[in-house]
Amino acid sequence: MEASIDIRFNGAYITLEILPDHKINPASDRYMWLETASACKTHKCRKVLLEGPVPEINMQEKDAVVSGKWMARLMAGTRVACCLTGAPPDDVAGLFFNTAYNRGVDIKFFPSKIDGLEWLCAADSQG
């Protein structure tokens, strides 16, 4: 499956960039988190910056819960800063993120990339 995402490592965190034509459905969502988890494992990095425009979401509530569980299974213990531009995430996206968070992914939404990076890298200066 080919998705409209770009994943790269900059030495401190993984960037998961959502490209403008990306559409989220159960299959593309699984692919995106599988590829991100693979990059985290390859680079031994547990910090991810998710950025880009808010994608079109074609999932129902039950799909969002399944996807959140899938993400948590792959990425529990990972810190994910979500810096999406455009309309705020809808209820289905919120359900996905709450499901992942409740299963061990430290995930938060931020209004700007600067705020997200500040939170993402704050773990480096703690304890």
KOLLODO-971744 format. One record per residue: residue in one letter; chain; x negated, y negated, z of N, C-alpha, C in turn. Coordinates in nm, 3 decimals. Atoms other than C-alpha are relative to their C-alpha. Example, Ala and Ser with C-alpha at 12.3 -4.5 7.8 and 13.67 -1.06 7.14 Angstrom:
2
ATOM   type   mol       n.u       n.v       n.w      ca.u      ca.v      ca.w       c.u       c.v       c.w
ATOM      a     A    -0.089     0.119     0.000    -1.230     0.450     0.780    -0.090    -0.120     0.000
ATOM      s     A     0.082     0.119    -0.006    -1.367     0.106     0.714     0.077    -0.109     0.073
// end
This chain:
127
ATOM   type   mol       n.u       n.v       n.w      ca.u      ca.v      ca.w       c.u       c.v       c.w
ATOM      m     A    -0.085     0.118     0.000     0.000     0.000     0.000    -0.089    -0.124     0.000
ATOM      e     A     0.073     0.125     0.004    -0.126    -0.344    -0.085     0.085    -0.107     0.065
ATOM      a     A    -0.074     0.105    -0.069    -0.026    -0.630     0.141    -0.067    -0.134    -0.028
ATOM      s     A     0.052     0.134     0.023    -0.070    -1.004     0.108    -0.060    -0.054     0.129
ATOM      i     A     0.071     0.039    -0.121    -0.309    -1.031     0.400    -0.150    -0.001    -0.028
ATOM      d     A     0.145     0.002     0.009    -0.677    -1.105     0.446    -0.053     0.019     0.142
ATOM      i     A     0.057    -0.030    -0.131    -0.873    -0.957     0.738    -0.151    -0.018    -0.009
ATOM      r     A     0.146     0.021    -0.002    -1.223    -1.076     0.825    -0.048    -0.020     0.144
ATOM      f     A     0.063     0.013    -0.131    -1.462    -1.081     1.120    -0.102    -0.111    -0.008
ATOM      n     A     0.094     0.112     0.004    -1.655    -1.396     1.205    -0.108     0.009     0.108
ATOM      g     A     0.099    -0.016    -0.106    -1.868    -1.260     1.490     0.058    -0.015     0.139
ATOM      a     A    -0.062     0.019    -0.131    -1.637    -1.366     1.773     0.142     0.056     0.005
ATOM      y     A    -0.136    -0.050     0.006    -1.289    -1.256     1.660     0.034     0.042    -0.143
ATOM      i     A    -0.053    -0.042     0.129    -1.096    -1.095     1.378     0.105    -0.103    -0.043
ATOM      t     A    -0.106     0.085     0.054    -0.891    -1.328     1.156     0.089     0.087    -0.087
ATOM      l     A    -0.102    -0.065     0.083    -0.572    -1.179     1.016     0.079    -0.114    -0.062
ATOM      e     A    -0.068     0.110     0.069    -0.451    -1.426     0.757     0.117     0.054    -0.080
ATOM      i     A    -0.120    -0.033     0.076    -0.097    -1.396     0.628     0.002    -0.093    -0.122
ATOM      l     A    -0.001     0.081     0.122    -0.094    -1.514     0.266     0.144    -0.042    -0.033
ATOM      p     A    -0.134     0.058     0.021     0.199    -1.722     0.135     0.105     0.096    -0.056
ATOM      d     A    -0.101    -0.087     0.060     0.367    -1.440    -0.059     0.026     0.128     0.081
ATOM      h     A    -0.016    -0.120    -0.082     0.355    -1.185     0.226     0.143     0.014     0.051
ATOM      k     A    -0.132    -0.032    -0.053     0.682    -1.017     0.319    -0.017     0.114     0.099
ATOM      i     A     0.010    -0.103    -0.102     0.716    -0.815     0.637     0.122     0.091    -0.007
ATOM      n     A    -0.100    -0.106    -0.008     0.909    -0.490     0.623    -0.067     0.111     0.081
ATOM      p     A     0.063    -0.103    -0.084     0.849    -0.172     0.824    -0.131     0.056    -0.058
ATOM      a     A     0.121    -0.058     0.061     0.593    -0.034     0.574    -0.116    -0.100    -0.003
ATOM      s     A     0.108     0.099     0.008     0.395    -0.358     0.525    -0.050    -0.036     0.140
ATOM      d     A     0.039     0.028    -0.138     0.398    -0.421     0.900    -0.093     0.108     0.055
ATOM      r     A     0.085    -0.112    -0.043     0.254    -0.075     0.972    -0.138    -0.009    -0.061
ATOM      y     A     0.127     0.014     0.071    -0.013    -0.126     0.710    -0.085    -0.113     0.059
ATOM      m     A     0.072     0.116    -0.051    -0.106    -0.470     0.845    -0.065     0.031     0.135
ATOM      w     A     0.056    -0.027    -0.133    -0.154    -0.349     1.204    -0.100     0.116    -0.004
ATOM      l     A     0.097    -0.108     0.015    -0.333    -0.031     1.096    -0.133    -0.055    -0.050
ATOM      e     A     0.122     0.062     0.053    -0.583    -0.235     0.894    -0.066    -0.091     0.104
ATOM      t     A     0.054     0.087    -0.104    -0.624    -0.486     1.177    -0.065     0.082     0.110
ATOM      a     A     0.057    -0.088    -0.103    -0.681    -0.210     1.434    -0.130     0.063    -0.049
ATOM      s     A     0.122    -0.058     0.057    -0.937    -0.054     1.201    -0.114    -0.102     0.003
ATOM      a     A     0.102     0.106    -0.005    -1.124    -0.386     1.176    -0.047    -0.022     0.144
ATOM      c     A     0.037     0.016    -0.141    -1.114    -0.421     1.556    -0.095     0.111     0.043
ATOM      k     A     0.084    -0.114    -0.036    -1.262    -0.075     1.595    -0.137    -0.010    -0.067
ATOM      t     A     0.125     0.011     0.075    -1.527    -0.127     1.327    -0.093    -0.103     0.062
ATOM      h     A     0.081     0.111    -0.051    -1.645    -0.456     1.478    -0.006    -0.005     0.153
ATOM      k     A    -0.004    -0.005    -0.147    -1.585    -0.356     1.843     0.047    -0.134     0.057
ATOM      c     A    -0.054     0.132    -0.035    -1.371    -0.668     1.882     0.146     0.016     0.040
ATOM      r     A    -0.137    -0.010    -0.048    -1.050    -0.704     2.082     0.069    -0.136     0.001
ATOM      k     A    -0.064     0.130     0.013    -0.957    -1.058     1.980     0.038    -0.022    -0.146
ATOM      v     A    -0.052     0.019     0.135    -0.740    -1.138     1.678     0.071    -0.135    -0.010
ATOM      l     A    -0.070     0.123     0.033    -0.634    -1.472     1.533     0.091     0.030    -0.119
ATOM      l     A    -0.099    -0.018     0.106    -0.314    -1.433     1.328     0.040    -0.138    -0.047
ATOM      e     A    -0.033     0.133     0.050    -0.265    -1.734     1.104     0.059     0.006    -0.140
ATOM      g     A    -0.061     0.011     0.132    -0.075    -1.846     0.798     0.144    -0.047     0.013
ATOM      p     A    -0.141     0.042    -0.005     0.280    -1.936     0.703     0.086     0.111     0.060
ATOM      v     A    -0.094    -0.100    -0.051     0.571    -1.763     0.874     0.048     0.081    -0.120
ATOM      p     A    -0.039    -0.081     0.116     0.637    -1.471     0.640     0.150     0.029    -0.001
ATOM      e     A    -0.138    -0.048     0.010     0.972    -1.352     0.514     0.006     0.134     0.073
ATOM      i     A    -0.011    -0.123    -0.078     1.085    -1.079     0.754     0.124     0.077    -0.043
ATOM      n     A    -0.109    -0.087     0.044     1.295    -0.793     0.618     0.004     0.123     0.089
ATOM      m     A    -0.009    -0.109    -0.096     1.342    -0.583     0.930     0.123    -0.022     0.086
ATOM      q     A    -0.109     0.008    -0.095     1.630    -0.503     1.158    -0.058     0.013     0.140
ATOM      e     A     0.049    -0.004    -0.138     1.605    -0.508     1.537    -0.064     0.133     0.035
ATOM      k     A     0.058    -0.131    -0.032     1.541    -0.133     1.562    -0.137     0.016    -0.066
ATOM      d     A     0.130    -0.006     0.068     1.257    -0.167     1.306    -0.104    -0.082     0.077
ATOM      a     A     0.091     0.086    -0.076     1.104    -0.449     1.513    -0.050     0.071     0.125
ATOM      v     A     0.041    -0.074    -0.120     1.100    -0.232     1.826    -0.098     0.111    -0.037
ATOM      v     A     0.091    -0.106     0.045     0.941     0.060     1.639    -0.135    -0.058    -0.039
ATOM      s     A     0.126     0.063     0.042     0.680    -0.174     1.487    -0.079    -0.052     0.119
ATOM      g     A     0.069     0.047    -0.121     0.601    -0.329     1.826    -0.066     0.115     0.075
ATOM      k     A     0.059    -0.119    -0.064     0.545     0.018     1.971    -0.120     0.050    -0.079
ATOM      w     A     0.110    -0.043     0.087     0.326     0.109     1.674    -0.122    -0.089     0.021
ATOM      m     A     0.111     0.093    -0.022     0.115    -0.205     1.717    -0.066     0.026     0.135
ATOM      a     A     0.054    -0.022    -0.134     0.075    -0.138     2.090    -0.079     0.131     0.007
ATOM      r     A     0.073    -0.127     0.001    -0.029     0.222     2.027    -0.139    -0.019    -0.061
ATOM      l     A     0.128     0.024     0.068    -0.304     0.096     1.796    -0.088    -0.103     0.070
ATOM      m     A     0.075     0.117    -0.043    -0.404    -0.223     1.974     0.020    -0.040     0.146
ATOM      a     A    -0.015     0.034    -0.143    -0.324    -0.207     2.348    -0.135    -0.050     0.052
ATOM      g     A     0.123     0.059    -0.053    -0.578    -0.421     2.533    -0.060    -0.107    -0.090
ATOM      t     A     0.049     0.102     0.093    -0.623    -0.655     2.237     0.072    -0.132     0.027
ATOM      r     A    -0.057     0.135    -0.016    -0.567    -1.031     2.265     0.028    -0.054    -0.139
ATOM      v     A    -0.041     0.046     0.132    -0.373    -1.172     1.968     0.062    -0.139     0.013
ATOM      a     A    -0.052     0.137     0.004    -0.320    -1.547     1.913     0.072    -0.019    -0.133
ATOM      c     A    -0.082     0.017     0.120    -0.037    -1.613     1.665     0.018    -0.148    -0.029
ATOM      c     A    -0.007     0.140     0.039    -0.068    -1.945     1.487     0.063    -0.007    -0.138
ATOM      l     A    -0.073    -0.001     0.126     0.199    -1.940     1.218     0.063    -0.136    -0.025
ATOM      t     A    -0.055     0.130     0.034     0.310    -2.253     1.035     0.135     0.017    -0.068
ATOM      g     A    -0.133    -0.006     0.061     0.662    -2.328     0.921     0.104     0.019     0.107
ATOM      a     A    -0.110    -0.023    -0.094     0.986    -2.228     1.083    -0.045     0.088     0.115
ATOM      p     A     0.039    -0.086    -0.112     0.956    -2.075     1.429     0.045     0.143    -0.027
ATOM      p     A    -0.038    -0.140     0.020     0.969    -1.695     1.440     0.145     0.025     0.043
ATOM      d     A    -0.140    -0.029    -0.031     1.320    -1.553     1.442     0.011     0.102     0.113
ATOM      d     A    -0.024    -0.094    -0.110     1.479    -1.320     1.698    -0.062     0.137    -0.024
ATOM      v     A     0.060    -0.131     0.032     1.357    -1.007     1.517    -0.150    -0.004     0.027
ATOM      a     A     0.144     0.013    -0.027     0.997    -1.132     1.530    -0.025    -0.007     0.150
ATOM      g     A     0.014     0.009    -0.145     1.041    -1.220     1.897     0.015     0.136     0.067
ATOM      l     A    -0.018    -0.135    -0.054     1.167    -0.869     1.969    -0.123     0.086    -0.025
ATOM      f     A     0.123    -0.071     0.033     0.864    -0.722     1.791    -0.112    -0.038     0.097
ATOM      f     A     0.110     0.046    -0.086     0.619    -0.936     1.989     0.024     0.036     0.146
ATOM      n     A    -0.029    -0.038    -0.138     0.795    -0.873     2.322    -0.025     0.149     0.023
ATOM      t     A     0.023    -0.144    -0.012     0.784    -0.498     2.259    -0.149     0.030     0.008
ATOM      a     A     0.146    -0.022    -0.002     0.410    -0.509     2.182    -0.061    -0.051     0.131
ATOM      y     A     0.053     0.059    -0.124     0.340    -0.736     2.480     0.030     0.090     0.121
ATOM      n     A    -0.039    -0.084    -0.113     0.530    -0.512     2.721    -0.071     0.135     0.000
ATOM      r     A     0.073    -0.125     0.009     0.317    -0.220     2.604    -0.151    -0.021    -0.007
ATOM      g     A     0.143     0.018    -0.019    -0.023    -0.378     2.655    -0.076    -0.088    -0.098
ATOM      v     A     0.067     0.093     0.090    -0.098    -0.621     2.371     0.018    -0.140     0.058
ATOM      d     A    -0.006     0.136    -0.055    -0.184    -0.967     2.509     0.021    -0.095    -0.118
ATOM      i     A    -0.037     0.074     0.121    -0.001    -1.164     2.239     0.078    -0.125     0.038
ATOM      k     A    -0.067     0.127    -0.027     0.108    -1.529     2.240     0.012    -0.080    -0.128
ATOM      f     A    -0.019     0.093     0.110     0.245    -1.784     1.996    -0.062    -0.135     0.037
ATOM      f     A     0.058     0.133    -0.022     0.068    -2.121     1.956     0.042    -0.093    -0.113
ATOM      p     A    -0.042     0.097     0.101     0.170    -2.440     1.775    -0.113    -0.039    -0.095
ATOM      s     A     0.113     0.037     0.087    -0.181    -2.490     1.634    -0.112     0.102     0.013
ATOM      k     A     0.115    -0.091     0.001    -0.490    -2.293     1.544    -0.098    -0.037     0.112
ATOM      i     A     0.091     0.044    -0.106    -0.696    -2.502     1.789     0.045     0.055     0.135
ATOM      d     A    -0.053    -0.053    -0.126    -0.468    -2.405     2.079    -0.018     0.151     0.008
ATOM      g     A     0.014    -0.145     0.004    -0.472    -2.041     1.973    -0.144     0.045     0.022
ATOM      l     A     0.142    -0.036    -0.016    -0.851    -2.028     1.945    -0.049    -0.029     0.141
ATOM      e     A     0.039     0.033    -0.137    -0.891    -2.200     2.281     0.042     0.113     0.096
ATOM      w     A    -0.049    -0.109    -0.084    -0.677    -1.930     2.447    -0.072     0.131    -0.032
ATOM      l     A     0.063    -0.125     0.043    -0.831    -1.648     2.244    -0.141     0.013     0.057
ATOM      c     A     0.139    -0.003    -0.045    -1.185    -1.741     2.343    -0.016    -0.030     0.148
ATOM      a     A     0.008     0.028    -0.143    -1.101    -1.837     2.704    -0.039     0.124     0.078
ATOM      a     A     0.036    -0.125    -0.069    -1.144    -1.471     2.800    -0.151     0.013     0.014
ATOM      d     A     0.146    -0.006    -0.006    -1.516    -1.512     2.727    -0.056    -0.072     0.123
ATOM      s     A     0.052     0.081    -0.111    -1.553    -1.771     3.005     0.056     0.044     0.135
ATOM      q     A    -0.059    -0.047    -0.125    -1.349    -1.581     3.265    -0.080     0.117     0.054
ATOM      g     A     0.061    -0.108    -0.073    -1.511    -1.357     3.525    -0.109     0.065    -0.067
// end
